[in-house]
Amino acid sequence: MEWTTLFDIALGAILINNFILVQFLGICPFMGVSKKMDTAVGMGFAVIFVMALASALCYPVNVLLESLDLKYMQTVAFILVIAALVQFVEMFLKKSMPSLYEALGVYLPLITTNCAVLGAVLLNVQNHYNFIESVVYGITGGAGFLLAIVLFASIRERLEFSDPPKAFQGFPIALVTAGLMALSFMGFQGLQIPW
Amino acid sequence: MNIGKQLKEGFITQNPVLVQLLGMCSTLAITTTIANGIGMGASVTIILTLSNIFISLLRRVIPQQVRIAAYIVVIAGFVTMVDLLLQAFFPDIAESLGVFIPLIVVNCVILARAESFASKNKPLAAAVDGICQGLGYTVVLLVMSGIREVLGAGTFNGAEIFPAEYAAGMMALPVGGFLTLGVLIALMQWAQTKVKGGK
C-alpha cells in the first residue's frame, strides 16, 4: 500500500475530479439545499458519512457478487445496500446521537437518491480500487462535495441581494454561478503529484 | 384520460427538467453530443414508462411504509435490463454514457413520477404519463446536446458544420453544461411570465 496512491486518489476526488463540478454527480442536493450555509454544511457532512460507509460496505458485496458470477446484479445490490444503510444510520443516530440526528435529520433520507453516493460506489468498482482505496475515495469524494456545496452556499447567500434580470431569478442564476465555479475548478485539471 | 393534456404537461407546463427541475445530473453530464442525448433520452423514456406501468399495477400491493424502497428496486431492475441491452446492441453509446446508465436508478424524474403519478393512477394512464414525461425529458436533452455539440465541437450529430479550431471547446466541458441549462431555464421562465402577462 503506497501512501502516494492514496494521496493521488484523495487529490483527484477533492479537486481534480470534484464530484459535483467536474463529474456532475449529486447536482440535485447541490442545488436543493445550498440556499443557507448551515444546511449546506449539514448535508455535506451527512454525505461524507454515508459515502464512506457505503464504499466500505459495497466492497465486500461486490466481491461476493463477482465470486457468484452475478456481476449484472451490481446496480440493484448497491442501491439496496445504500437504501438500507441510510435507513440504519438514521435509526442509529436517532437513538444514540439525537443532537447530530437533529442537525442532519431532513437530509439523511434524501441521500438515498443522491447520485454521488451510488456514483462513488460504481466508480470504485470501475477503477478496481481495493478496500482501503475505496474507503479513501468515499471519504474524500464526500469532502469534495462538502467543499463545493459550502463555496456555493456562501455565494448564493450573497446572490439573494443581487439584482439579476427577472427571467434569471432563482434557479438559472444559480446554475450560471455553478458554471463559473466549474470554470475555476478547471484550473485544477493540470494538477499532478511530482513523484 | 386526456392524452393531449398529459403531452402538454410533459413537454411544457410540467417539463421534468425545465419546470420541475428534476434529473439534473444526467442532463448536465451526458449532453455533450447528440448521439449521447438520444441514447440517454430513449433509455430514460423506456425505463420511466415500464416502471410507471409496473408500479401502477402494484399500487395496491406495496405497503405505504416501504414504498420508496420498493420503487427503487423496481426501477433498478429495469435499469439493469436497459444497461445490458445497450451493452449488447449499442456498445458505443454504452461506452460513452458510462456510469450514467446505472445512475438512472437515482434519476429523480423516475422516482418522482412513481411517487406522484403512477402510485395513484391506472396502468394505462401511468404508461401515457411515462411516455409524455420521458419525451419531454428527451427533448430537453436533444436541445442541450445540440447546442453544446454545435458550439463545442463544430459538428451536428457527427457532421462537420464549421472547423473544430473555431469551436468554443468550453461548451463541451462542465462549464458549458451549467451555462446552457441556466439559459434554457431562464428562457422558460421568461416565456412563462410572457404567457401569464398576456392573459
HADDOCK unambig.tbl for C-alpha pairs under 7 A between the chains (distance, minus, plus):
assign (segid A and resid 21 and name CA) (segid B and resid 174 and name CA) 6.91 0.50 0.50
assign (segid A and resid 22 and name CA) (segid B and resid 174 and name CA) 5.97 0.50 0.50
assign (segid A and resid 24 and name CA) (segid B and resid 25 and name CA) 5.46 0.50 0.50
assign (segid A and resid 24 and name CA) (segid B and resid 28 and name CA) 6.78 0.50 0.50
assign (segid A and resid 24 and name CA) (segid B and resid 29 and name CA) 5.62 0.50 0.50
assign (segid A and resid 25 and name CA) (segid B and resid 25 and name CA) 5.85 0.50 0.50
assign (segid A and resid 26 and name CA) (segid B and resid 25 and name CA) 6.62 0.50 0.50
assign (segid A and resid 27 and name CA) (segid B and resid 24 and name CA) 6.16 0.50 0.50
assign (segid A and resid 27 and name CA) (segid B and resid 25 and name CA) 5.40 0.50 0.50
assign (segid A and resid 28 and name CA) (segid B and resid 24 and name CA) 6.35 0.50 0.50
assign (segid A and resid 75 and name CA) (segid B and resid 76 and name CA) 6.56 0.50 0.50
assign (segid A and resid 75 and name CA) (segid B and resid 80 and name CA) 6.78 0.50 0.50
assign (segid A and resid 75 and name CA) (segid B and resid 102 and name CA) 6.15 0.50 0.50
assign (segid A and resid 76 and name CA) (segid B and resid 73 and name CA) 6.58 0.50 0.50
assign (segid A and resid 76 and name CA) (segid B and resid 76 and name CA) 5.23 0.50 0.50
assign (segid A and resid 76 and name CA) (segid B and resid 77 and name CA) 6.52 0.50 0.50
assign (segid A and resid 113 and name CA) (segid B and resid 106 and name CA) 4.99 0.50 0.50
assign (segid A and resid 114 and name CA) (segid B and resid 106 and name CA) 6.77 0.50 0.50
assign (segid A and resid 115 and name CA) (segid B and resid 103 and name CA) 6.50 0.50 0.50
assign (segid A and resid 115 and name CA) (segid B and resid 106 and name CA) 5.80 0.50 0.50
assign (segid A and resid 119 and name CA) (segid B and resid 103 and name CA) 6.81 0.50 0.50
assign (segid A and resid 167 and name CA) (segid B and resid 186 and name CA) 4.96 0.50 0.50
assign (segid A and resid 167 and name CA) (segid B and resid 187 and name CA) 6.82 0.50 0.50
assign (segid A and resid 167 and name CA) (segid B and resid 189 and name CA) 5.41 0.50 0.50
assign (segid A and resid 167 and name CA) (segid B and resid 190 and name CA) 4.83 0.50 0.50
assign (segid A and resid 168 and name CA) (segid B and resid 186 and name CA) 4.95 0.50 0.50
assign (segid A and resid 172 and name CA) (segid B and resid 182 and name CA) 4.21 0.50 0.50
assign (segid A and resid 172 and name CA) (segid B and resid 183 and name CA) 6.49 0.50 0.50
assign (segid A and resid 172 and name CA) (segid B and resid 185 and name CA) 5.86 0.50 0.50
assign (segid A and resid 172 and name CA) (segid B and resid 186 and name CA) 5.51 0.50 0.50
assign (segid A and resid 173 and name CA) (segid B and resid 182 and name CA) 6.66 0.50 0.50
assign (segid A and resid 175 and name CA) (segid B and resid 178 and name CA) 5.50 0.50 0.50
assign (segid A and resid 175 and name CA) (segid B and resid 179 and name CA) 6.56 0.50 0.50
assign (segid A and resid 175 and name CA) (segid B and resid 182 and name CA) 5.06 0.50 0.50
assign (segid A and resid 176 and name CA) (segid B and resid 178 and name CA) 6.07 0.50 0.50
assign (segid A and resid 176 and name CA) (segid B and resid 179 and name CA) 5.14 0.50 0.50
assign (segid A and resid 176 and name CA) (segid B and resid 182 and name CA) 5.66 0.50 0.50
assign (segid A and resid 178 and name CA) (segid B and resid 178 and name CA) 6.56 0.50 0.50
assign (segid A and resid 179 and name CA) (segid B and resid 175 and name CA) 4.54 0.50 0.50
assign (segid A and resid 179 and name CA) (segid B and resid 178 and name CA) 4.74 0.50 0.50
assign (segid A and resid 179 and name CA) (segid B and resid 179 and name CA) 5.68 0.50 0.50
assign (segid A and resid 180 and name CA) (segid B and resid 175 and name CA) 6.66 0.50 0.50
assign (segid A and resid 182 and name CA) (segid B and resid 174 and name CA) 6.41 0.50 0.50
assign (segid A and resid 182 and name CA) (segid B and resid 175 and name CA) 5.48 0.50 0.50
assign (segid A and resid 183 and name CA) (segid B and resid 175 and name CA) 5.58 0.50 0.50
